[in-house]
Amino acid sequence: MSGDPPRRELHLRGVAEPVVGVYRPARPDGRALLAIPGGGYQFVSVENEGMNVAQTFNPLGITVFVLGYRLPGEGWLNPQDVPLQDGQRAMRLIRVRAAEFGVRPEAVGAVGFSAGGLLAASLAVAFMDPVYDRVDAADEVLARPAFVGLVYPVISGDMMRIGTQAAARFDTERRVRSFTPPIFIAHALDDPVVPAAQPMGMLAACQMARVPVEAHFFQEGGHGFGPKYLSPDLPGANWPQLFDRWSQRTLTASRNP
């Protein structure tokens, strides 16, 4: 995983304080997504895997919150926990302020891309981990996403240069349990960065734990087929529509168990 963005696009480094950009649809349906960009934990790809995610999902009625998170290699105490700290806190704040943004607290999901997929998967399996001290009453709120999308995701922490012991904690497929939220996976079999075996391991773990899971493995697509670079010629070009319909079914099922 390169430390440099593969294409010319807006990205972040040196995030001193996490930031959440809010993108509101003209006709909200109550669903919300915490969009978590990738970047190999070397930068944050806020355009392709953030702002363009909002442009794709806003017309479908989904309010999108783009997370600009701190990076482990930039001098933080307990650096391996820094992205998860920011992810948990963002989920809690979105829920606490749900009425302000016109979203249903029980309909707040997450979608992560590449290294952001590792953070999204970590939210799914480690939402109860006490990785930061309580800040305010918002930290009493559950950080568990209602549903989680993993798009060309890193699943195993050993790819992320966060140390051997920390990497074991973030082998997310090993931490899947029955209370893990429903998972959606989109991945290309020809991905040169993240082997398809990683998300396949997550699929198997979800099936073993009886966690609802939908997975799409496309013959072609490479790595980085976020909304900015989707080509209609790619087999996985319709993954946003697949994810949209899946999230609707998932939320309906949760209301009618």
N, C-alpha and C positions, 0 to 999 in steps of 0.2 A: 504494500500500500504506500503510494508515493506521498511525500510531504508537500507536493506541489499540485495545485489544481490541474486536471488534465485538459481543460478547455478554458477559454477566456470567459470568466463570469465573476460576479460579485461573491466574495467570500470574506470570512472574518478570521482574524488571529488576534491574540492578545486581549481576549475578553476579560476585563477587570471585574465586571458585574454582569451576571446573566440578564438577558433582556428577552422579552416576549413581545413580538409584533402581532397585532390583532387585525385580522382581515374578515370583514363582516359581509355576508351575502345580502342581496337586495330583498330576498324572500327566505328568511331563515326557517328551517324546519325543526330546530331544537337540537340538532346534532352538532357536535364540536370535535375538532381534531387538533391534538398537539402534534405539529409537524416537526420532526427531529432530523435535521440535515446530517449528512455524513461529512467525510473529509479525513478519515484515517486518524482522528484525534490529533491531527496536525493543523487543521483549519476547519471552518464551518461553512459548508456550501449553501449559503442562505438564499441563493437565487434559484438554481435548478431544483433544489430539494426543500425549498421554503416558500419563497414568494410565488414561484410558479405552481407549487402545490395549491396555494390559495386561489390562484387564477383558475385552476382546474376544478376545485371542489366548491368554491363559492357559488357558481351557477347551479349546483346540485342542492343548494340550501344549507350547506355545511359552513359553520363559522370555523375559521382556521387560525390557530395560534402558532406562530413560528418561533421556535426556541433557539436563541443564540446562547449557547452554553459555554462554560469555561472548559479549558483544555487541560488534561492531566500534566502535560510536560511544561507547564508555565509557572512552576515554582510554588504550587499550593501545598498546604499541609494535607496529608492523606490524599495525594493526588488521584489515586485510583477511584476514590469515592466522589470526586468533584462533579463529573457529569450526572451521576445518579442523584446527588444532592439537588442539582438544578432541575432535573426532571421531576423528582418528587414534589419539590416546592411549586413548580409551575402547575402540575396537576391539581394540587390543593388550592392554589389561588384561583384557578379557573373555576373550580367547583364553588368556592366561597362567593365568587362574583358572578355566578351563572346568570342570575336574574338581570344583572346589569347588561350582559352581553346577549340576552335572549336565547340562552341555551338551557337544556335540561341537565341538571347535575348528574343524573344517571345515564346520560347519553354522551359523555365525554370520553373519546377514545384517543389513541395515539397511532402515528404512523412514522416509522423510521427507515432511513435509507443508509445502506452500507454501514459505516461505523455508528451512524445514528440508529441503525437497526439493532445494534448491540445495546444501545441505551434504551430503545423501546422494549426490547426483549428483557432487559434488566428491570424495567418498570413492571413488566408483566410478572416476573418471578420474584422480585425483591422489593415490592412496593411497601412491605412492612419493615424492611431493614432500617434500623435507627442510624442513618448515616450523617445526620447533623443535629445540633441542639435546637430545641424548640425556639422559634422566633416569636410567634404570636398565636392567637386562637386558630388561625387557619391550619396550623400544624396538627390539630386534633382531627382534621378531615382525612378520610381515606384517600391514599394516592393511587389506588388501583384503577387502571383504565377500564372502561366498559368493554372495550375491544381493542385489538392491537394489530396493525398492519406491519409486516416485515418485507421490505422491498430490496432486493439484492443485498440481504443483510449479512453482516458479520454476526456469528452466533457464539463463537468461542473466544474468550478473552485473551488467549495466547497470541492472537494476531495483533494486539493493540499496544505492545510495548509498555505494559503497566506492571511488569514484574511477575515472576512465576507464581508467588503466593496469591497475589491479587487476581491473576488470570484464572486460577482455579475457582475463585469465588464467582467469577463472571463467565464460567462455562454454563451458559443459561439453560441449555437443554438438559443438564443434569439437575436443575432445580425446578423443573416443571412439576406441579402438583395439581390435584383436582380443583383447587380454587384459583388456578391461573386463568386469566380471562381468555375468551375465544381469540384464536390466532388466525391471521390471513398471511399467506406467503406468496410472493411473486419473485421468480428467479430465473435466470437464463442458464441453460446447461453449458453454454460456451463462455461463461463468465471467467475472465483471465485473472481476476483479483481474489474473489471469494469462491472456493470450490463449492459446487452444488451439494456436496456431501454435508456441508454445514447446515443449510436449511433443511435438508432431508433428515438430518439428525433431530432437528426441532420437530419436524412433522411426526417422526416416530415416537418421540417423547410425549407429544400431545396425545397421540393415539393410545399410548400405554397408560397415560393418566386419565383418559376419557375426557380430555379437554376438547371442546369443539374446535375444529381446524379445517380450513380450506386452503389448498396449496395448488399453485400453477407453476409448472416448470416448462419453460419455453425452449424450443430447440436453438433459437438464436436470440441475440439481444445484447450480449456482452455485459459490461458493468457500467452503471450510471444512466440507465434509461428512465431518469426522472422526467417530469412533464416537459421541461425545456428541450429535451433531446428525443422525445418520442417521435418516431417515424411511422406513418401508416403502413409501411412495408414490413415492420417488425411483427413477429408473431405475438409479442406481448403488448402491442400498442393499446389494447383495450383494458389493461390492468386497472386504470382508475375506475372505469365503469363496473368491472367485476368487483372491485373493493367496495364501491358505493352500494351496489345491490346486496352484497354480503353483509355489510354493516346494518342495512335496514332489516334484513332477515334476522340477524343476530339480536338486535334490540327488540324486535317483535317477539322473538322466542323468550327473551329474558322477562318480558312483561306477561307472557302466557306460558309459564313452565308446564 
